[in-house]
């Protein structure tokens, strides 16, 4: 397991330290960097890994780092940490191949789970395994309410806004999102966008 590393890039010292501790407690190797340029100063990781990346940072942003890695031919599973106002930016990052994005404030268990999924994806990439794409016909399995939730999620709206527009609780929105992902056979919001938006 020690060769599977989580790279954390965040300009906030407290966030970076707490994330590093969270992943170490989960038994994962961690390397943390205060900026995108500090991360780029080292060789691009070759072993299975995951990059946890703040979307907004001074100097080089998280999305600019993603662009630079793509330009270098490095396809690392990236999970973006995004604030409320950055959902459309995160959606764009997903269209460029990001593994997932997680909204602040995030749940530690959810974050660790998604990082583990991203590490599995990285293992698959290194072993040459091609994941099976979900079938678009599965969309027909969604209930009317699930389709309403999905439409708003795909529009880049955060759970709180979806809840307000549909007059339901944010917890109910999260329940519907989980059911949608289960029915469509996807493990991350990013996979959901790629399936439904034809990415």
DOFIBA-378089 format. One record per residue: z, y negated, x of N, C-alpha, C, O in turn; residue number from 1. Coordinates in nm, 2 decimals. Layout:
nZ,nY,nX,caZ,caY,caX,cZ,cY,cX,oZ,oY,oX,n
Z,Y,X,Z,Y,X,Z,Y,X,Z,Y,X,NUM
...
//
This chain:
nZ,nY,nX,caZ,caY,caX,cZ,cY,cX,oZ,oY,oX,n
0.00,0.12,0.08,0.00,0.00,0.00,0.00,-0.13,0.09,-0.04,-0.23,0.04,1
0.05,-0.12,0.21,0.07,-0.23,0.29,-0.06,-0.30,0.33,-0.06,-0.42,0.36,2
-0.18,-0.23,0.32,-0.30,-0.30,0.35,-0.36,-0.37,0.23,-0.46,-0.44,0.24,3
-0.29,-0.36,0.11,-0.34,-0.44,0.00,-0.25,-0.57,-0.01,-0.13,-0.56,-0.03,4
-0.32,-0.68,0.01,-0.24,-0.80,0.03,-0.27,-0.91,-0.07,-0.39,-0.92,-0.12,5
-0.17,-0.98,-0.12,-0.19,-1.09,-0.21,-0.19,-1.22,-0.13,-0.09,-1.24,-0.06,6
-0.29,-1.29,-0.14,-0.30,-1.42,-0.07,-0.27,-1.53,-0.17,-0.34,-1.54,-0.27,7
-0.17,-1.61,-0.14,-0.13,-1.72,-0.24,-0.17,-1.85,-0.17,-0.12,-1.88,-0.06,8
-0.25,-1.93,-0.24,-0.28,-2.07,-0.19,-0.24,-2.17,-0.30,-0.30,-2.18,-0.41,9
-0.14,-2.25,-0.26,-0.08,-2.35,-0.35,-0.02,-2.46,-0.27,0.06,-2.43,-0.18,10
-0.04,-2.58,-0.30,0.01,-2.69,-0.22,0.16,-2.72,-0.26,0.22,-2.80,-0.18,11
0.21,-2.66,-0.36,0.35,-2.68,-0.40,0.44,-2.58,-0.33,0.43,-2.46,-0.36,12
0.52,-2.63,-0.24,0.61,-2.54,-0.16,0.69,-2.45,-0.24,0.70,-2.33,-0.22,13
0.76,-2.51,-0.35,0.85,-2.43,-0.43,0.77,-2.32,-0.51,0.82,-2.20,-0.52,14
0.65,-2.35,-0.56,0.57,-2.25,-0.64,0.53,-2.14,-0.54,0.53,-2.02,-0.57,15
0.48,-2.19,-0.42,0.43,-2.09,-0.32,0.54,-1.99,-0.28,0.52,-1.87,-0.27,16
0.66,-2.05,-0.26,0.77,-1.96,-0.21,0.81,-1.86,-0.32,0.84,-1.75,-0.30,17
0.82,-1.92,-0.45,0.86,-1.83,-0.56,0.76,-1.72,-0.59,0.80,-1.61,-0.62,18
0.63,-1.75,-0.57,0.53,-1.65,-0.59,0.54,-1.54,-0.48,0.52,-1.43,-0.51,19
0.55,-1.59,-0.36,0.56,-1.49,-0.25,0.68,-1.40,-0.27,0.67,-1.28,-0.25,20
0.79,-1.45,-0.31,0.91,-1.37,-0.34,0.88,-1.27,-0.45,0.92,-1.15,-0.45,21
0.82,-1.32,-0.56,0.79,-1.24,-0.68,0.70,-1.11,-0.63,0.73,-1.00,-0.67,22
0.60,-1.14,-0.55,0.51,-1.03,-0.51,0.58,-0.93,-0.41,0.56,-0.81,-0.41,23
0.66,-0.99,-0.32,0.73,-0.90,-0.23,0.83,-0.81,-0.30,0.84,-0.70,-0.27,24
0.89,-0.87,-0.40,0.99,-0.79,-0.48,0.91,-0.68,-0.56,0.97,-0.58,-0.59,25
0.78,-0.70,-0.59,0.70,-0.60,-0.65,0.64,-0.50,-0.55,0.57,-0.41,-0.59,26
0.68,-0.51,-0.42,0.64,-0.42,-0.32,0.50,-0.45,-0.26,0.44,-0.36,-0.20,27
0.46,-0.57,-0.28,0.32,-0.61,-0.22,0.33,-0.69,-0.10,0.43,-0.77,-0.08,28
0.24,-0.68,-0.01,0.23,-0.76,0.11,0.18,-0.90,0.06,0.08,-0.91,-0.02,29
0.23,-1.01,0.12,0.19,-1.14,0.08,0.17,-1.23,0.20,0.24,-1.22,0.30,30
0.07,-1.31,0.19,0.05,-1.42,0.29,0.02,-1.55,0.21,-0.06,-1.55,0.12,31
0.10,-1.65,0.24,0.09,-1.78,0.16,0.04,-1.89,0.25,0.07,-1.90,0.37,32
-0.04,-1.98,0.18,-0.10,-2.09,0.25,-0.08,-2.22,0.17,-0.09,-2.21,0.05,33
-0.06,-2.33,0.24,-0.03,-2.46,0.17,-0.16,-2.53,0.12,-0.15,-2.63,0.05,34
-0.28,-2.48,0.17,-0.40,-2.55,0.13,-0.52,-2.46,0.14,-0.51,-2.35,0.21,35
-0.63,-2.49,0.08,-0.75,-2.41,0.08,-0.80,-2.41,0.23,-0.85,-2.31,0.27,36
-0.79,-2.52,0.30,-0.85,-2.53,0.44,-0.76,-2.44,0.53,-0.82,-2.38,0.62,37
-0.63,-2.43,0.50,-0.55,-2.34,0.58,-0.59,-2.20,0.56,-0.59,-2.12,0.66,38
-0.62,-2.16,0.44,-0.67,-2.02,0.41,-0.80,-2.00,0.48,-0.82,-1.89,0.54,39
-0.89,-2.09,0.48,-1.02,-2.08,0.54,-1.02,-2.07,0.69,-1.12,-2.03,0.76,40
-0.91,-2.12,0.75,-0.90,-2.12,0.89,-0.88,-1.98,0.95,-0.90,-1.96,1.07,41
-0.85,-1.88,0.87,-0.83,-1.75,0.91,-0.96,-1.67,0.87,-1.04,-1.71,0.79,42
-0.98,-1.55,0.94,-1.10,-1.47,0.90,-1.09,-1.43,0.75,-0.98,-1.40,0.70,43
-1.20,-1.42,0.68,-1.20,-1.38,0.54,-1.15,-1.23,0.54,-1.20,-1.15,0.61,44
-1.05,-1.21,0.45,-0.99,-1.07,0.45,-1.09,-0.96,0.42,-1.18,-0.98,0.33,45
-1.08,-0.85,0.49,-1.17,-0.74,0.46,-1.11,-0.63,0.38,-1.18,-0.56,0.30,46
-0.98,-0.61,0.40,-0.91,-0.50,0.33,-0.89,-0.54,0.18,-0.90,-0.66,0.15,47
-0.87,-0.44,0.09,-0.85,-0.47,-0.05,-0.74,-0.58,-0.06,-0.63,-0.57,-0.01,48
-0.77,-0.68,-0.14,-0.68,-0.79,-0.16,-0.70,-0.87,-0.29,-0.79,-0.83,-0.36,49
-0.62,-0.97,-0.31,-0.63,-1.05,-0.43,-0.59,-1.19,-0.38,-0.50,-1.21,-0.31,50
-0.67,-1.29,-0.43,-0.64,-1.43,-0.40,-0.58,-1.50,-0.52,-0.65,-1.51,-0.63,51
-0.46,-1.55,-0.51,-0.40,-1.62,-0.62,-0.41,-1.77,-0.59,-0.35,-1.81,-0.49,52
-0.48,-1.85,-0.67,-0.53,-1.98,-0.63,-0.49,-2.09,-0.73,-0.53,-2.07,-0.85,53
-0.43,-2.19,-0.68,-0.40,-2.31,-0.77,-0.54,-2.38,-0.79,-0.61,-2.40,-0.69,54
-0.57,-2.42,-0.91,-0.70,-2.48,-0.94,-0.71,-2.62,-0.89,-0.82,-2.67,-0.85,55
-0.60,-2.69,-0.90,-0.59,-2.83,-0.85,-0.51,-2.85,-0.73,-0.39,-2.83,-0.74,56
-0.57,-2.89,-0.62,-0.50,-2.91,-0.50,-0.56,-3.03,-0.43,-0.68,-3.06,-0.44,57
-0.48,-3.11,-0.35,-0.54,-3.22,-0.28,-0.63,-3.17,-0.17,-0.61,-3.06,-0.12,58
-0.73,-3.25,-0.13,-0.82,-3.21,-0.03,-0.93,-3.12,-0.09,-1.01,-3.17,-0.16,59
-0.92,-2.99,-0.06,-1.02,-2.90,-0.12,-0.95,-2.83,-0.24,-0.85,-2.77,-0.23,60
-1.02,-2.84,-0.36,-0.96,-2.77,-0.48,-0.98,-2.62,-0.48,-1.05,-2.57,-0.40,61
-0.91,-2.56,-0.57,-0.93,-2.41,-0.58,-1.07,-2.37,-0.61,-1.12,-2.27,-0.56,62
-1.14,-2.45,-0.70,-1.28,-2.41,-0.73,-1.37,-2.44,-0.62,-1.47,-2.36,-0.60,63
-1.34,-2.54,-0.53,-1.42,-2.57,-0.41,-1.41,-2.45,-0.31,-1.50,-2.41,-0.25,64
-1.28,-2.40,-0.31,-1.26,-2.28,-0.22,-1.34,-2.16,-0.27,-1.40,-2.09,-0.19,65
-1.34,-2.14,-0.40,-1.42,-2.03,-0.46,-1.56,-2.05,-0.42,-1.63,-1.95,-0.38,66
-1.62,-2.17,-0.43,-1.76,-2.19,-0.40,-1.79,-2.16,-0.25,-1.89,-2.10,-0.21,67
-1.69,-2.20,-0.16,-1.71,-2.18,-0.02,-1.71,-2.03,0.01,-1.78,-1.98,0.09,68
-1.62,-1.95,-0.05,-1.61,-1.81,-0.03,-1.74,-1.74,-0.08,-1.79,-1.65,-0.01,69
-1.79,-1.79,-0.19,-1.92,-1.73,-0.24,-2.03,-1.76,-0.14,-2.12,-1.68,-0.12,70
-2.03,-1.88,-0.09,-2.13,-1.92,0.01,-2.13,-1.84,0.13,-2.23,-1.81,0.20,71
-2.01,-1.79,0.17,-1.99,-1.70,0.28,-2.01,-1.55,0.25,-2.00,-1.47,0.34,72
-2.04,-1.53,0.12,-2.07,-1.39,0.08,-1.94,-1.31,0.07,-1.94,-1.19,0.07,73
-1.82,-1.38,0.05,-1.70,-1.31,0.03,-1.66,-1.30,-0.12,-1.64,-1.41,-0.18,74
-1.66,-1.18,-0.17,-1.63,-1.17,-0.31,-1.49,-1.11,-0.33,-1.48,-0.99,-0.35,75
-1.39,-1.19,-0.32,-1.25,-1.15,-0.34,-1.22,-1.17,-0.49,-1.26,-1.26,-0.55,76
-1.14,-1.08,-0.54,-1.09,-1.10,-0.68,-0.99,-1.22,-0.68,-0.89,-1.22,-0.61,77
-1.03,-1.33,-0.75,-0.95,-1.45,-0.75,-0.89,-1.47,-0.89,-0.95,-1.45,-0.99,78
-0.76,-1.49,-0.89,-0.69,-1.53,-1.01,-0.65,-1.67,-1.00,-0.57,-1.71,-0.91,79
-0.70,-1.76,-1.09,-0.66,-1.90,-1.08,-0.54,-1.93,-1.16,-0.52,-1.87,-1.27,80
-0.45,-2.02,-1.11,-0.34,-2.07,-1.19,-0.38,-2.20,-1.24,-0.42,-2.29,-1.16,81
-0.37,-2.22,-1.37,-0.43,-2.34,-1.43,-0.33,-2.41,-1.52,-0.25,-2.34,-1.59,82
-0.33,-2.54,-1.53,-0.25,-2.62,-1.62,-0.33,-2.63,-1.75,-0.44,-2.60,-1.76,83
-0.26,-2.69,-1.85,-0.31,-2.70,-1.99,-0.45,-2.77,-1.99,-0.54,-2.73,-2.06,84
-0.47,-2.88,-1.91,-0.59,-2.95,-1.91,-0.71,-2.90,-1.84,-0.82,-2.95,-1.84,85
-0.68,-2.78,-1.77,-0.78,-2.73,-1.68,-0.85,-2.60,-1.73,-0.92,-2.54,-1.65,86
-0.83,-2.57,-1.86,-0.89,-2.45,-1.91,-1.04,-2.45,-1.90,-1.10,-2.35,-1.85,87
-1.11,-2.56,-1.93,-1.26,-2.55,-1.92,-1.30,-2.53,-1.78,-1.40,-2.46,-1.75,88
-1.23,-2.59,-1.68,-1.26,-2.56,-1.54,-1.24,-2.42,-1.50,-1.32,-2.36,-1.43,89
-1.13,-2.36,-1.56,-1.11,-2.22,-1.53,-1.22,-2.13,-1.59,-1.25,-2.03,-1.53,90
-1.26,-2.17,-1.70,-1.37,-2.09,-1.77,-1.50,-2.09,-1.68,-1.56,-1.99,-1.66,91
-1.53,-2.21,-1.62,-1.64,-2.22,-1.53,-1.62,-2.13,-1.41,-1.71,-2.07,-1.36,92
-1.50,-2.13,-1.36,-1.47,-2.04,-1.24,-1.49,-1.89,-1.28,-1.54,-1.82,-1.19,93
-1.45,-1.86,-1.40,-1.48,-1.72,-1.44,-1.62,-1.69,-1.45,-1.67,-1.58,-1.41,94
-1.70,-1.78,-1.49,-1.85,-1.76,-1.50,-1.91,-1.74,-1.36,-2.01,-1.67,-1.34,95
-1.84,-1.79,-1.26,-1.88,-1.78,-1.12,-1.82,-1.65,-1.06,-1.84,-1.62,-0.94,96
-1.75,-1.57,-1.14,-1.70,-1.44,-1.09,-1.55,-1.43,-1.06,-1.50,-1.33,-1.01,97
-1.47,-1.53,-1.10,-1.32,-1.52,-1.08,-1.27,-1.40,-1.16,-1.33,-1.38,-1.27,98
-1.17,-1.34,-1.11,-1.12,-1.22,-1.19,-1.05,-1.26,-1.31,-1.07,-1.20,-1.42,99
-0.97,-1.37,-1.31,-0.89,-1.41,-1.42,-0.84,-1.55,-1.40,-0.84,-1.60,-1.29,100
-0.78,-1.61,-1.50,-0.70,-1.73,-1.49,-0.58,-1.72,-1.57,-0.58,-1.66,-1.68,101
-0.47,-1.77,-1.52,-0.34,-1.76,-1.59,-0.29,-1.90,-1.61,-0.28,-1.98,-1.52,102
-0.25,-1.93,-1.74,-0.20,-2.06,-1.77,-0.06,-2.08,-1.74,0.03,-1.99,-1.75,103
-0.02,-2.20,-1.69,0.12,-2.24,-1.67,0.18,-2.28,-1.80,0.11,-2.34,-1.89,104
0.30,-2.26,-1.82,0.39,-2.17,-1.74,0.36,-2.03,-1.77,0.33,-1.99,-1.88,105
0.35,-1.95,-1.66,0.31,-1.81,-1.68,0.43,-1.72,-1.68,0.54,-1.75,-1.63,106
0.41,-1.60,-1.73,0.51,-1.50,-1.74,0.50,-1.41,-1.61,0.39,-1.36,-1.58,107
0.61,-1.39,-1.54,0.61,-1.32,-1.41,0.55,-1.18,-1.43,0.47,-1.13,-1.35,108
0.59,-1.11,-1.54,0.54,-0.97,-1.56,0.39,-0.97,-1.58,0.32,-0.89,-1.52,109
0.34,-1.07,-1.66,0.20,-1.08,-1.69,0.12,-1.10,-1.56,0.02,-1.05,-1.53,110
0.18,-1.20,-1.47,0.11,-1.23,-1.35,0.11,-1.11,-1.25,0.00,-1.08,-1.19,111
0.22,-1.04,-1.24,0.22,-0.92,-1.15,0.12,-0.82,-1.20,0.05,-0.76,-1.12,112
0.12,-0.80,-1.33,0.03,-0.70,-1.39,-0.12,-0.73,-1.36,-0.19,-0.65,-1.32,113
-0.15,-0.86,-1.37,-0.29,-0.90,-1.35,-0.33,-0.89,-1.20,-0.44,-0.86,-1.16,114
-0.23,-0.92,-1.11,-0.25,-0.91,-0.97,-0.27,-0.76,-0.93,-0.36,-0.73,-0.85,115
-0.20,-0.67,-0.99,-0.21,-0.53,-0.97,-0.35,-0.48,-1.02,-0.42,-0.41,-0.95,116
-0.39,-0.53,-1.13,-0.53,-0.50,-1.18,-0.64,-0.55,-1.09,-0.74,-0.48,-1.06,117
-0.62,-0.68,-1.04,-0.71,-0.73,-0.94,-0.72,-0.65,-0.81,-0.83,-0.64,-0.76,118
-0.61,-0.60,-0.77,-0.60,-0.52,-0.65,-0.68,-0.39,-0.67,-0.74,-0.34,-0.58,119
-0.66,-0.33,-0.79,-0.74,-0.21,-0.83,-0.89,-0.24,-0.82,-0.97,-0.16,-0.77,120
-0.93,-0.36,-0.88,-1.07,-0.40,-0.87,-1.12,-0.41,-0.73,-1.23,-0.37,-0.70,121
-1.03,-0.47,-0.65,-1.07,-0.48,-0.50,-1.08,-0.35,-0.44,-1.17,-0.33,-0.36,122
-1.00,-0.25,-0.47,-1.01,-0.11,-0.42,-1.14,-0.06,-0.46,-1.21,0.01,-0.38,123
-1.18,-0.08,-0.59,-1.31,-0.03,-0.64,-1.43,-0.09,-0.57,-1.52,-0.02,-0.53,124
-1.42,-0.22,-0.54,-1.53,-0.29,-0.47,-1.54,-0.23,-0.33,-1.65,-0.22,-0.28,125
-1.43,-0.20,-0.26,-1.43,-0.15,-0.13,-1.48,-0.01,-0.12,-1.53,0.04,-0.02,126
-1.46,0.07,-0.23,-1.50,0.21,-0.23,-1.64,0.23,-0.30,-1.69,0.34,-0.30,127
-1.69,0.12,-0.34,-1.83,0.12,-0.40,-1.83,0.17,-0.54,-1.94,0.20,-0.59,128
-1.72,0.17,-0.61,-1.72,0.22,-0.75,-1.76,0.10,-0.84,-1.70,-0.01,-0.82,129
-1.85,0.12,-0.93,-1.89,0.02,-1.02,-1.82,0.03,-1.15,-1.83,0.14,-1.22,130
-1.74,-0.07,-1.20,-1.66,-0.05,-1.32,-1.76,-0.05,-1.44,-1.87,-0.11,-1.44,131
-1.72,0.03,-1.54,-1.81,0.04,-1.66,-1.79,-0.08,-1.75,-1.68,-0.12,-1.78,132
-1.90,-0.15,-1.78,-1.89,-0.27,-1.87,-1.87,-0.23,-2.01,-1.92,-0.13,-2.06,133
-1.78,-0.31,-2.08,-1.75,-0.28,-2.22,-1.88,-0.30,-2.30,-1.97,-0.37,-2.27,134
-1.89,-0.22,-2.41,-2.00,-0.22,-2.50,-1.99,-0.34,-2.60,-1.89,-0.36,-2.66,135
-2.10,-0.42,-2.61,-2.09,-0.53,-2.70,-2.07,-0.49,-2.84,-2.02,-0.57,-2.92,136
-2.11,-0.37,-2.88,-2.09,-0.33,-3.02,-1.94,-0.32,-3.06,-1.91,-0.32,-3.17,137
-1.86,-0.32,-2.95,-1.71,-0.31,-2.98,-1.66,-0.44,-3.05,-1.56,-0.44,-3.11,138
-1.74,-0.55,-3.03,-1.71,-0.67,-3.10,-1.70,-0.66,-3.25,-1.62,-0.73,-3.32,139
-1.78,-0.57,-3.30,-1.78,-0.54,-3.45,-1.64,-0.48,-3.50,-1.61,-0.48,-3.62,140
-1.56,-0.43,-3.40,-1.44,-0.37,-3.44,-1.33,-0.47,-3.47,-1.22,-0.44,-3.53,141
-1.35,-0.59,-3.43,-1.25,-0.70,-3.44,-1.23,-0.74,-3.59,-1.33,-0.75,-3.66,142
-1.11,-0.76,-3.63,-1.08,-0.81,-3.76,-1.13,-0.96,-3.77,-1.16,-1.02,-3.67,143
-1.13,-1.01,-3.89,-1.18,-1.15,-3.91,-1.09,-1.24,-3.84,-1.14,-1.34,-3.78,144
-0.96,-1.22,-3.84,-0.86,-1.31,-3.77,-0.88,-1.30,-3.62,-0.88,-1.40,-3.55,145
-0.91,-1.18,-3.57,-0.93,-1.16,-3.43,-1.06,-1.23,-3.38,-1.06,-1.29,-3.27,146
-1.16,-1.23,-3.47,-1.28,-1.30,-3.43,-1.26,-1.45,-3.43,-1.32,-1.52,-3.35,147
-1.18,-1.50,-3.52,-1.14,-1.65,-3.52,-1.07,-1.68,-3.39,-1.10,-1.78,-3.33,148
-0.97,-1.60,-3.36,-0.90,-1.63,-3.23,-0.99,-1.62,-3.11,-0.99,-1.71,-3.02,149
-1.08,-1.52,-3.11,-1.17,-1.50,-3.00,-1.26,-1.62,-2.98,-1.29,-1.67,-2.87,150
-1.32,-1.67,-3.09,-1.41,-1.78,-3.09,-1.34,-1.91,-3.03,-1.41,-1.98,-2.95,151
-1.22,-1.93,-3.06,-1.15,-2.05,-3.01,-1.11,-2.03,-2.86,-1.11,-2.12,-2.78,152
-1.07,-1.90,-2.82,-1.04,-1.87,-2.68,-1.16,-1.89,-2.60,-1.16,-1.95,-2.49,153
-1.28,-1.84,-2.65,-1.41,-1.86,-2.57,-1.45,-2.00,-2.56,-1.53,-2.04,-2.47,154
-1.40,-2.09,-2.65,-1.43,-2.23,-2.65,-1.34,-2.30,-2.54,-1.35,-2.42,-2.52,155
-1.26,-2.22,-2.47,-1.17,-2.27,-2.37,-1.04,-2.33,-2.41,-0.98,-2.41,-2.34,156
-1.00,-2.30,-2.54,-0.88,-2.36,-2.59,-0.76,-2.27,-2.55,-0.76,-2.15,-2.57,157
-0.65,-2.34,-2.51,-0.53,-2.26,-2.47,-0.46,-2.21,-2.60,-0.49,-2.26,-2.71,158
-0.37,-2.11,-2.58,-0.31,-2.04,-2.69,-0.24,-2.14,-2.79,-0.24,-2.13,-2.91,159
-0.17,-2.25,-2.73,-0.10,-2.34,-2.82,-0.20,-2.41,-2.91,-0.17,-2.43,-3.03,160
-0.31,-2.45,-2.86,-0.41,-2.52,-2.95,-0.47,-2.42,-3.05,-0.50,-2.46,-3.16,161
-0.50,-2.30,-3.01,-0.55,-2.20,-3.10,-0.45,-2.18,-3.22,-0.49,-2.17,-3.33,162
-0.32,-2.17,-3.18,-0.22,-2.16,-3.28,-0.22,-2.27,-3.38,-0.21,-2.25,-3.50,163
-0.23,-2.39,-3.33,-0.23,-2.51,-3.42,-0.35,-2.51,-3.51,-0.34,-2.54,-3.63,164
-0.47,-2.48,-3.46,-0.59,-2.48,-3.54,-0.59,-2.37,-3.65,-0.65,-2.39,-3.76,165
-0.53,-2.26,-3.62,-0.53,-2.15,-3.71,-0.40,-2.15,-3.80,-0.38,-2.06,-3.88,166
-0.31,-2.24,-3.77,-0.18,-2.25,-3.84,-0.10,-2.12,-3.83,-0.05,-2.07,-3.93,167
-0.10,-2.07,-3.71,-0.01,-1.95,-3.68,0.07,-1.98,-3.55,0.04,-2.08,-3.49,168
0.16,-1.89,-3.52,0.25,-1.92,-3.40,0.17,-1.88,-3.28,0.08,-1.79,-3.28,169
0.22,-1.94,-3.16,0.16,-1.90,-3.04,0.18,-1.76,-3.00,0.09,-1.69,-2.94,170
0.29,-1.70,-3.04,0.32,-1.56,-3.02,0.22,-1.47,-3.09,0.17,-1.37,-3.04,171
0.18,-1.51,-3.22,0.08,-1.44,-3.29,-0.05,-1.44,-3.23,-0.13,-1.35,-3.22,172
-0.09,-1.56,-3.17,-0.21,-1.57,-3.10,-0.21,-1.48,-2.98,-0.31,-1.41,-2.96,173
-0.10,-1.47,-2.91,-0.09,-1.38,-2.79,-0.11,-1.23,-2.84,-0.17,-1.15,-2.77,174
-0.05,-1.20,-2.95,-0.06,-1.06,-3.01,-0.21,-1.03,-3.03,-0.26,-0.93,-3.00,175
-0.28,-1.13,-3.10,-0.42,-1.11,-3.13,-0.51,-1.10,-3.00,-0.60,-1.01,-3.00,176
-0.47,-1.18,-2.90,-0.55,-1.17,-2.78,-0.53,-1.03,-2.71,-0.63,-0.98,-2.66,177
-0.41,-0.98,-2.72,-0.38,-0.85,-2.66,-0.46,-0.74,-2.73,-0.52,-0.65,-2.67,178
-0.46,-0.75,-2.87,-0.54,-0.65,-2.95,-0.69,-0.66,-2.92,-0.76,-0.56,-2.91,179
-0.74,-0.79,-2.91,-0.88,-0.81,-2.88,-0.92,-0.74,-2.75,-1.02,-0.67,-2.74,180
-0.84,-0.77,-2.65,-0.87,-0.71,-2.51,-0.86,-0.56,-2.52,-0.94,-0.49,-2.45,181
-0.76,-0.51,-2.59,-0.75,-0.36,-2.60,-0.87,-0.30,-2.67,-0.92,-0.20,-2.63,182
-0.91,-0.36,-2.78,-1.03,-0.31,-2.86,-1.16,-0.32,-2.78,-1.25,-0.23,-2.79,183
-1.17,-0.42,-2.69,-1.29,-0.44,-2.62,-1.29,-0.37,-2.48,-1.39,-0.37,-2.41,184
-1.17,-0.32,-2.45,-1.16,-0.24,-2.33,-1.16,-0.33,-2.20,-1.21,-0.28,-2.10,185
-1.11,-0.45,-2.21,-1.11,-0.54,-2.10,-0.96,-0.56,-2.05,-0.87,-0.55,-2.13,186
-0.95,-0.59,-1.92,-0.81,-0.60,-1.87,-0.77,-0.74,-1.84,-0.65,-0.77,-1.81,187
-0.87,-0.84,-1.85,-0.83,-0.97,-1.81,-0.91,-1.07,-1.90,-1.02,-1.03,-1.96,188
-0.86,-1.19,-1.91,-0.94,-1.29,-1.99,-1.07,-1.32,-1.93,-1.17,-1.34,-2.00,189
-1.08,-1.30,-1.79,-1.21,-1.32,-1.73,-1.31,-1.22,-1.77,-1.43,-1.25,-1.80,190
-1.27,-1.09,-1.78,-1.36,-0.99,-1.83,-1.41,-1.01,-1.97,-1.52,-0.99,-2.01,191
-1.31,-1.07,-2.05,-1.34,-1.10,-2.19,-1.45,-1.21,-2.19,-1.55,-1.19,-2.27,192
-1.44,-1.31,-2.11,-1.54,-1.42,-2.11,-1.68,-1.36,-2.06,-1.78,-1.39,-2.12,193
-1.68,-1.28,-1.96,-1.80,-1.23,-1.91,-1.87,-1.14,-2.01,-1.99,-1.14,-2.03,194
-1.79,-1.06,-2.09,-1.85,-0.97,-2.19,-1.91,-1.05,-2.30,-2.03,-1.03,-2.34,195
-1.83,-1.15,-2.35,-1.87,-1.22,-2.47,-1.97,-1.33,-2.45,-2.05,-1.37,-2.54,196
-1.97,-1.38,-2.32,-2.06,-1.49,-2.29,-2.18,-1.45,-2.21,-2.27,-1.53,-2.17,197
-2.19,-1.31,-2.20,-2.31,-1.26,-2.13,-2.31,-1.28,-1.98,-2.42,-1.29,-1.92,198
-2.19,-1.31,-1.92,-2.18,-1.34,-1.78,-2.20,-1.22,-1.69,-2.20,-1.23,-1.57,199
//
